[in-house]
Amino acid sequence: MPGYKLYLDDIRTPKGDGWTVVRSYEEFVATIKQLGLPQEISFDHDLGWDDEHNCEVKSGYDCAKWLVENDLVVENFNVHSANPVGAENIKRLLQNFLKFKQEHG
């Protein structure tokens, strides 16, 4: 699906059409492995709670880290998270990675 847009959020749905919605880290990774790198990603940070293990599940930051660890550059991204610290962490990680890739190929 060339040119798709990926929306990561455990609860909300995107405004506008054309988004592929994923609700978890596992769905995020599986979708990119199946469809390839999206042209745009909108990140949420907090992706829920695991009642069984009484802990947070992997976050949007973990998804961003997965992109970096796999050397996948997404130039067009935004963070719609209500968590200001988490949102800033995602932005900084991806902006720094993008800058590094532009400078060092």
C-alpha positions as CSV (number, residue, x, y, z in Angstrom):
1,M,0.0,0.0,0.0
2,P,2.3,2.8,-1.2
3,G,1.8,6.2,0.3
4,Y,-0.2,5.1,3.3
5,K,-0.4,7.0,6.6
6,L,-0.1,5.3,9.9
7,Y,-2.0,6.5,13.0
8,L,-0.8,5.0,16.4
9,D,-3.2,5.4,19.3
10,D,-4.8,3.0,21.7
11,I,-8.1,4.9,21.9
12,R,-8.6,7.8,19.5
13,T,-9.3,7.7,15.8
14,P,-7.8,10.2,13.3
15,K,-9.5,13.2,11.8
16,G,-9.6,12.8,8.1
17,D,-9.5,9.9,5.8
18,G,-6.7,7.6,4.5
19,W,-5.2,6.6,7.8
20,T,-4.2,3.0,8.7
21,V,-4.9,2.8,12.5
22,V,-2.8,0.7,14.8
23,R,-3.5,0.4,18.6
24,S,-0.2,-1.1,19.9
25,Y,3.5,-1.5,19.5
26,E,3.0,-5.0,18.1
27,E,0.5,-3.8,15.5
28,F,2.8,-0.9,14.6
29,V,5.7,-3.2,13.9
30,A,3.6,-5.8,12.1
31,T,2.0,-3.2,9.9
32,I,5.3,-1.7,8.8
33,K,6.8,-5.1,8.2
34,Q,3.8,-6.0,6.0
35,L,3.1,-2.7,4.2
36,G,6.5,-1.1,4.2
37,L,7.4,2.3,5.6
38,P,4.5,4.8,5.6
39,Q,4.7,8.3,4.1
40,E,3.5,9.8,7.4
41,I,3.1,8.7,11.0
42,S,1.0,10.3,13.8
43,F,2.2,9.1,17.3
44,D,0.5,8.8,20.6
45,H,2.8,8.1,23.5
46,D,0.7,6.3,26.1
47,L,-0.7,3.1,24.6
48,G,-2.6,1.6,27.6
49,W,-2.1,-0.6,30.6
50,D,-1.6,-4.3,30.9
51,D,-4.0,-5.4,33.7
52,E,-2.6,-8.9,33.7
53,H,0.9,-7.8,34.5
54,N,0.0,-4.5,36.2
55,C,2.3,-2.4,34.0
56,E,2.3,-0.1,31.1
57,V,2.5,-1.6,27.6
58,K,5.1,-0.5,25.2
59,S,4.7,3.2,24.3
60,G,4.8,5.3,21.2
61,Y,8.4,6.1,22.2
62,D,9.2,2.4,21.9
63,C,7.7,2.5,18.4
64,A,9.9,5.5,17.5
65,K,12.9,3.6,19.0
66,W,12.1,0.6,16.8
67,L,12.2,2.8,13.7
68,V,15.6,4.1,14.7
69,E,17.0,0.7,15.7
70,N,15.9,-0.6,12.3
71,D,17.4,2.4,10.4
72,L,13.9,3.5,9.1
73,V,13.6,7.2,8.4
74,V,10.2,8.8,8.5
75,E,10.5,12.5,7.6
76,N,6.8,13.3,7.9
77,F,5.6,12.6,11.4
78,N,3.7,14.4,14.2
79,V,2.9,13.5,17.8
80,H,-0.7,14.0,19.0
81,S,-0.1,12.6,22.5
82,A,-1.6,14.3,25.5
83,N,1.5,13.4,27.5
84,P,3.8,16.4,27.0
85,V,7.0,14.7,28.2
86,G,6.4,11.6,26.2
87,A,5.5,13.7,23.1
88,E,8.7,15.7,23.4
89,N,10.8,12.5,23.8
90,I,9.3,11.1,20.6
91,K,9.9,14.3,18.7
92,R,13.5,14.7,19.9
93,L,14.4,11.1,19.1
94,L,13.0,11.3,15.6
95,Q,14.3,14.8,14.8
96,N,17.8,13.9,16.0
97,F,17.8,10.7,14.0
98,L,16.6,12.5,10.9
99,K,19.3,15.1,11.3
100,F,22.0,12.4,11.8
101,K,20.8,10.6,8.7
102,Q,20.9,13.8,6.6
103,E,24.4,14.6,7.8
104,H,25.9,11.1,7.6
105,G,23.7,9.3,5.0
